[in-house]
């Protein structure tokens, strides 16, 4: 993969992430207090989908740098940790994205009615800022390679 191909890939992934963010906020409203279980499931799924896009970007960047991130039971954590270790993610963003990863892992293995709405709400409220910071860090890193 060339740097141009990597930049194209990350651009396409960000387009997909922004599309999902748009869908998220077509349903989720910070001021709205009541959501059906189906709406909660949709919002939670959008959050997981957005985080999956973040992972795809990081994984491609690490593969470009020839770092081992091949599929294994712990590859999700490995991608995030390696991204922090090599300087793609600053410590504060690493910590925030770790919360999204934890949510992703919990969501996948639990019934939606066991997922705390407060957690979904907090992640939803922060997502625009998180993605903005993430994109800035990715672009900055891409300029250095």
PASEBA-1860 file (N, C-alpha, C; in nm, 3 decimals):
! residues 145
1> XXXXXXXX> 0.085/-0.118/0.000/0.000/0.000/0.000/0.089/0.124/0.000 ~ 0.055/0.218/-0.084/0.129/0.345/-0.088/0.066/0.445/0.009 ~ 0.137/0.553/0.034/0.083/0.658/0.122/-0.044/0.717/0.062 ~ -0.047/0.730/-0.070/-0.167/0.783/-0.137/-0.286/0.688/-0.117 ~ -0.260/0.559/-0.127/-0.367/0.461/-0.105/-0.414/0.463/0.040 ~ -0.320/0.479/0.133/-0.358/0.488/0.274/-0.442/0.613/0.299 ~ -0.403/0.725/0.242/-0.481/0.848/0.258/-0.620/0.833/0.197 ~ -0.628/0.767/0.082/-0.758/0.743/0.018/-0.845/0.654/0.108
9> XXXXXXXX> -0.784/0.550/0.161/-0.857/0.458/0.250/-0.910/0.531/0.373 ~ -0.824/0.611/0.436/-0.869/0.682/0.556/-0.978/0.783/0.521 ~ -0.965/0.847/0.407/-1.070/0.942/0.364/-1.204/0.874/0.345 ~ -1.202/0.756/0.282/-1.326/0.681/0.262/-1.385/0.635/0.395 ~ -1.299/0.593/0.487/-1.348/0.551/0.618/-1.410/0.669/0.694 ~ -1.347/0.786/0.685/-1.405/0.903/0.751/-1.540/0.939/0.689 ~ -1.553/0.925/0.558/-1.683/0.949/0.495/-1.788/0.855/0.553 ~ -1.752/0.728/0.568/-1.845/0.631/0.625/-1.878/0.665/0.770
17> XXXXXXXX> -1.778/0.704/0.847/-1.801/0.741/0.987/-1.896/0.860/0.994 ~ -1.873/0.962/0.911/-1.961/1.080/0.914/-2.103/1.045/0.871 ~ -2.115/0.949/0.782/-2.250/0.905/0.741/-2.323/0.842/0.861 ~ -2.251/0.760/0.937/-2.312/0.697/1.054/-2.340/0.801/1.163 ~ -2.249/0.897/1.181/-2.273/1.004/1.278/-2.401/1.078/1.242 ~ -2.420/1.104/1.115/-2.542/1.172/1.069/-2.666/1.089/1.103 ~ -2.658/0.960/1.081/-2.770/0.872/1.115/-2.794/0.871/1.266 ~ -2.686/0.868/1.341/-2.698/0.871/1.487/-2.777/0.993/1.532
25> XXXXXXXX> -2.739/1.111/1.480/-2.805/1.233/1.526/-2.938/1.261/1.458 ~ -2.973/1.177/1.361/-3.110/1.186/1.309/-3.207/1.119/1.407 ~ -3.153/1.035/1.494/-3.234/0.963/1.593/-3.211/1.018/1.735 ~ -3.087/1.036/1.770/-3.051/1.077/1.905/-3.051/1.229/1.918 ~ -3.117/1.277/2.022/-3.120/1.419/2.056/-3.083/1.432/2.203 ~ -2.987/1.517/2.230/-2.939/1.533/2.367/-3.052/1.570/2.464 ~ -3.146/1.651/2.415/-3.254/1.697/2.503/-3.367/1.595/2.519 ~ -3.372/1.495/2.433/-3.477/1.393/2.442/-3.446/1.300/2.559
33> XXXXXXXX> -3.548/1.269/2.638/-3.525/1.190/2.759/-3.577/1.046/2.750 ~ -3.670/1.020/2.662/-3.728/0.886/2.654/-3.700/0.824/2.518 ~ -3.647/0.702/2.520/-3.621/0.627/2.398/-3.676/0.486/2.415 ~ -3.733/0.434/2.310/-3.778/0.295/2.315/-3.655/0.205/2.317 ~ -3.675/0.080/2.349/-3.564/-0.015/2.348/-3.505/-0.026/2.208 ~ -3.591/-0.023/2.107/-3.543/-0.030/1.968/-3.458/0.092/1.934 ~ -3.500/0.209/1.979/-3.421/0.331/1.955/-3.288/0.325/2.029 ~ -3.290/0.275/2.151/-3.166/0.261/2.227/-3.071/0.164/2.156
41> XXXXXXXX> -3.126/0.057/2.103/-3.044/-0.041/2.031/-2.983/0.023/1.906 ~ -3.060/0.102/1.837/-3.009/0.169/1.716/-2.897/0.266/1.751 ~ -2.917/0.348/1.853/-2.815/0.445/1.893/-2.688/0.372/1.936 ~ -2.701/0.268/2.016/-2.585/0.190/2.060/-2.513/0.126/1.941 ~ -2.589/0.076/1.847/-2.530/0.015/1.728/-2.453/0.119/1.647 ~ -2.507/0.239/1.634/-2.436/0.345/1.563/-2.303/0.377/1.632 ~ -2.302/0.381/1.764/-2.180/0.408/1.840/-2.076/0.298/1.811 ~ -2.118/0.174/1.816/-2.028/0.062/1.788/-1.977/0.071/1.644
49> XXXXXXXX> -2.065/0.105/1.552/-2.028/0.116/1.411/-1.925/0.227/1.389 ~ -1.943/0.339/1.456/-1.848/0.450/1.447/-1.712/0.405/1.500 ~ -1.711/0.339/1.614/-1.584/0.292/1.670/-1.518/0.190/1.577 ~ -1.596/0.106/1.513/-1.540/0.009/1.419/-1.468/0.079/1.304 ~ -1.522/0.191/1.260/-1.456/0.269/1.156/-1.322/0.323/1.205 ~ -1.319/0.369/1.330/-1.194/0.416/1.390/-1.091/0.303/1.389 ~ -1.133/0.185/1.429/-1.043/0.069/1.429/-0.991/0.037/1.290 ~ -1.077/0.043/1.190/-1.033/0.013/1.053/-0.924/0.111/1.008
57> XXXXXXXX> -0.941/0.237/1.043/-0.840/0.337/1.007/-0.709/0.306/1.078 ~ -0.715/0.285/1.208/-0.593/0.257/1.284/-0.524/0.130/1.237 ~ -0.602/0.028/1.210/-0.544/-0.099/1.165/-0.469/-0.082/1.033 ~ -0.528/-0.009/0.939/-0.461/0.014/0.811/-0.334/0.096/0.828 ~ -0.337/0.193/0.918/-0.218/0.273/0.944/-0.108/0.188/1.004 ~ -0.141/0.101/1.095/-0.042/0.014/1.158/0.013/-0.087/1.057 ~ -0.074/-0.142/0.974/-0.027/-0.233/0.869/0.066/-0.161/0.772 ~ 0.034/-0.037/0.739/0.120/0.044/0.653/0.259/0.059/0.716
65> XXXXXXXX> 0.262/0.074/0.847/0.389/0.087/0.920/0.453/-0.049/0.947 ~ 0.395/-0.153/0.890/0.448/-0.290/0.900/0.447/-0.343/1.044 ~ 0.348/-0.304/1.119/0.332/-0.353/1.256/0.231/-0.467/1.257 ~ 0.256/-0.564/1.341/0.171/-0.683/1.348/0.041/-0.653/1.422 ~ -0.067/-0.654/1.347/-0.200/-0.636/1.408/-0.298/-0.738/1.349 ~ -0.245/-0.852/1.310/-0.331/-0.953/1.250/-0.433/-1.003/1.350 ~ -0.539/-1.056/1.296/-0.650/-1.101/1.378/-0.606/-1.202/1.484 ~ -0.646/-1.175/1.604/-0.626/-1.263/1.718/-0.736/-1.226/1.817
73> XXXXXXXX> -0.753/-1.305/1.921/-0.860/-1.271/2.016/-0.849/-1.131/2.075 ~ -0.727/-1.080/2.088/-0.709/-0.949/2.150/-0.670/-0.840/2.052 ~ -0.699/-0.858/1.923/-0.651/-0.761/1.824/-0.712/-0.622/1.842 ~ -0.833/-0.613/1.892/-0.896/-0.483/1.911/-0.815/-0.397/2.010 ~ -0.779/-0.458/2.121/-0.699/-0.387/2.221/-0.560/-0.357/2.167 ~ -0.503/-0.451/2.092/-0.369/-0.436/2.036/-0.362/-0.317/1.940 ~ -0.462/-0.302/1.855/-0.465/-0.191/1.759/-0.465/-0.058/1.834 ~ -0.547/-0.047/1.933/-0.555/0.078/2.010/-0.424/0.105/2.085
81> XXXXXXXX> -0.373/0.003/2.151/-0.250/0.019/2.229/-0.131/0.055/2.139 ~ -0.113/-0.017/2.029/-0.003/0.012/1.936/-0.015/0.152/1.878 ~ -0.137/0.195/1.849/-0.158/0.329/1.793/-0.114/0.436/1.892 ~ -0.131/0.409/2.017/-0.085/0.503/2.120/0.066/0.497/2.134 ~ 0.119/0.375/2.134/0.264/0.358/2.153/0.346/0.425/2.044 ~ 0.298/0.424/1.919/0.379/0.483/1.811/0.343/0.629/1.784 ~ 0.251/0.683/1.860/0.225/0.827/1.851/0.110/0.869/1.762 ~ 0.031/0.776/1.713/-0.088/0.817/1.637/-0.188/0.881/1.732
89> XXXXXXXX> -0.206/0.819/1.847/-0.303/0.867/1.945/-0.232/0.923/2.067 ~ -0.263/1.046/2.105/-0.209/1.098/2.232/-0.280/1.027/2.348 ~ -0.220/1.030/2.467/-0.277/0.956/2.582/-0.423/0.988/2.612 ~ -0.463/1.115/2.602/-0.602/1.149/2.635/-0.700/1.088/2.535 ~ -0.665/1.090/2.407/-0.754/1.031/2.306/-0.752/0.879/2.315 ~ -0.637/0.822/2.346/-0.629/0.677/2.369/-0.727/0.637/2.480 ~ -0.727/0.712/2.589/-0.816/0.682/2.701/-0.963/0.691/2.660 ~ -0.999/0.796/2.587/-1.137/0.814/2.543/-1.178/0.700/2.449
97> XXXXXXXX> -1.092/0.668/2.353/-1.125/0.560/2.259/-1.129/0.424/2.329 ~ -1.053/0.409/2.436/-1.060/0.286/2.516/-1.200/0.268/2.575 ~ -1.264/0.379/2.611/-1.402/0.372/2.661/-1.498/0.323/2.552 ~ -1.476/0.369/2.429/-1.560/0.324/2.318/-1.536/0.176/2.291 ~ -1.410/0.132/2.299/-1.380/-0.010/2.281/-1.446/-0.093/2.391 ~ -1.437/-0.047/2.514/-1.502/-0.119/2.625/-1.652/-0.131/2.602 ~ -1.711/-0.021/2.557/-1.854/-0.024/2.528/-1.884/-0.124/2.417 ~ -1.804/-0.120/2.311/-1.821/-0.213/2.199/-1.820/-0.358/2.249
105> XXXXXXXX> -1.720/-0.390/2.330/-1.707/-0.526/2.381/-1.826/-0.565/2.469 ~ -1.871/-0.474/2.553/-1.986/-0.502/2.639/-2.113/-0.519/2.556 ~ -2.133/-0.429/2.461/-2.254/-0.429/2.379/-2.268/-0.560/2.301 ~ -2.161/-0.607/2.245/-2.165/-0.727/2.160/-2.210/-0.850/2.238 ~ -2.172/-0.857/2.365/-2.198/-0.978/2.442/-2.313/-0.968/2.541 ~ -2.394/-0.862/2.530/-2.504/-0.844/2.624/-2.634/-0.813/2.552 ~ -2.742/-0.836/2.620/-2.873/-0.796/2.570/-2.884/-0.645/2.581 ~ -2.955/-0.584/2.489/-2.967/-0.439/2.489/-3.031/-0.388/2.617
113> XXXXXXXX> -3.119/-0.463/2.677/-3.183/-0.414/2.799/-3.088/-0.416/2.919 ~ -2.970/-0.476/2.904/-2.868/-0.471/3.009/-2.768/-0.358/2.989 ~ -2.776/-0.292/2.876/-2.686/-0.181/2.846/-2.742/-0.055/2.912 ~ -2.659/0.011/2.990/-2.705/0.131/3.061/-2.715/0.248/2.964 ~ -2.833/0.308/2.960/-2.857/0.420/2.869/-2.763/0.537/2.898 ~ -2.728/0.557/3.024/-2.638/0.668/3.060/-2.505/0.654/2.987 ~ -2.457/0.531/2.972/-2.330/0.507/2.902/-2.344/0.539/2.753 ~ -2.453/0.496/2.694/-2.479/0.523/2.552/-2.490/0.673/2.530
121> XXXXXXXX> -2.561/0.739/2.618/-2.581/0.885/2.609/-2.447/0.958/2.618 ~ -2.364/0.921/2.714/-2.235/0.987/2.731/-2.147/0.970/2.606 ~ -2.145/0.851/2.551/-2.065/0.827/2.430/-2.122/0.904/2.310 ~ -2.254/0.909/2.302/-2.319/0.983/2.193/-2.292/1.133/2.203 ~ -2.301/1.186/2.324/-2.278/1.329/2.345/-2.136/1.370/2.307 ~ -2.041/1.279/2.323/-1.900/1.311/2.299/-1.852/1.278/2.158 ~ -1.931/1.206/2.082/-1.881/1.147/1.958/-1.831/1.251/1.856 ~ -1.899/1.362/1.839/-1.852/1.462/1.742/-1.714/1.514/1.778
129> XXXXXXXX> -1.693/1.545/1.904/-1.564/1.594/1.950/-1.456/1.487/1.935 ~ -1.488/1.365/1.970/-1.393/1.254/1.961/-1.351/1.231/1.817 ~ -1.445/1.228/1.727/-1.413/1.205/1.585/-1.333/1.321/1.529 ~ -1.365/1.441/1.568/-1.289/1.558/1.523/-1.143/1.549/1.569 ~ -1.122/1.518/1.695/-0.986/1.503/1.748/-0.914/1.387/1.681 ~ -0.985/1.277/1.662/-0.926/1.160/1.598/-0.881/1.193/1.456 ~ -0.967/1.260/1.381/-0.932/1.295/1.244/-0.810/1.387/1.241 ~ -0.804/1.480/1.331/-0.690/1.571/1.339/-0.561/1.495/1.366
137> XXXXXXXX> -0.565/1.400/1.459/-0.446/1.321/1.491/-0.406/1.231/1.374 ~ -0.503/1.171/1.308/-0.474/1.086/1.192/-0.410/1.169/1.082 ~ -0.468/1.284/1.051/-0.411/1.371/0.946/-0.270/1.415/0.981 ~ -0.249/1.451/1.106/-0.116/1.494/1.150/-0.015/1.379/1.132 ~ -0.055/1.259/1.171/0.034/1.143/1.158/0.063/1.113/1.011 ~ -0.041/1.121/0.927/-0.023/1.092/0.785/0.075/1.190/0.720 ~ 0.080/1.311/0.771/0.173/1.410/0.717/0.319/1.380/0.754 ~ 0.338/1.298/0.857/0.475/1.268/0.901/0.533/1.143/0.838
145> X> 0.451/1.064/0.769/0.504/0.940/0.709/0.527/0.954/0.561
END
